[in-house]
Amino acid sequence: MTSVSEKKLPFAAINYVSANAVPLTVKVAAYPLERMRMLMQVQATNTTFEKSSFKSIFHTLRHFKSENNWLSPWRGAPTTIVRWLPTQYIILSLHHHMKGCIPESTGKGGYGARFLSGAVTALAASLIWSYPLDVIRQQVATREAGTWRHSAYRVYELHGIRGYYRGFLINTPGLMTFRAIQLGGWDLVKEHYGKEAWDKKSRPVKIFHGQLISLLGSLLGYPYDTIRRNVISYDGNGSTIELVKRGILRSGGIRSFLYAGYSARVLSSVVNGGLLEGFDEWNRAS
């Protein structure tokens, strides 16, 4: 006999997709900015690029033009479509359920529980679904040629199954920091205003709050992302410390290396606030 929850599942899935249709559309439209970011992040250690190829968004735009294909800015975008929405669903759903499972003694008023929940759920989603797909996406976006199938095979041929998780440990502190601030901060803001006052706020105001919180999280977690992308990009067996040293030398400084492409990251992150509010809307609808 079919349970009520099973009957509701297809409708819940439809509600979730429809609630996040706009963020997903914006995510795909803004994908060229993500490809710019990845190219700028890995240029310091990727020997296939000249040192000055991707110094800024404008340099990267010139590279897109030289590829003579109007779809080239979206190289790797299909992998993003497959990866992004399920990843957000896993993270936000687990966070929603875990908040009540972690003892409130982890922080005054349960705030520590919310931040911890955001960090743990991000790590779980990365292991379960998103990280291998992101490795493949980066290979497609930052190599001169190759489809996602070719890129997936290339990773396996060079590094085996472990290749799909290269840089995972390096990225863990940054990923957990970003999601802890994004999800824990989002709950904290809503609690600060109170349910009645928060519900009265317009959707743009809610999205704006979510966007500011997400940017704070990305600011603190971005250096880890840069390091792990260079680990993924490098085909040799050098240590992470050697890669960081090389990146700093070729970039002209620590900040230039660790925050390479951050301007593109800020511009491409416009969906984060909408995603948080979209998930809340989905919860209310289902």
Secondary structure, DSSP 8 states (H G I E B T S, - for coil): ---HHHHHHHHHHHHHHHHTHHHHHHHHHTHHHHHHHHHHHHTTT-TTS-TTTTSSHHHHHHHHHHTT-TTGGGTTHHHHHHHHHHHHHHHHHHHHHHTTTS-GGGSGGGHHHHHHHHHHHHHHHIIIIIHHHHHHHHHHHHSSS--HHHHHHHHHHHHGGGGGGTTHHHHHHHHHHHHIIIIIHHHHHHHHH-HHHHHHS-HHHHHHHHHHHHHHHHHHHHHHHHHHHHHHH--S---HHHHHHHHHHHHTSHHHHHTTTHHHHHHHGGGHHHHHHHHHHHHHH-
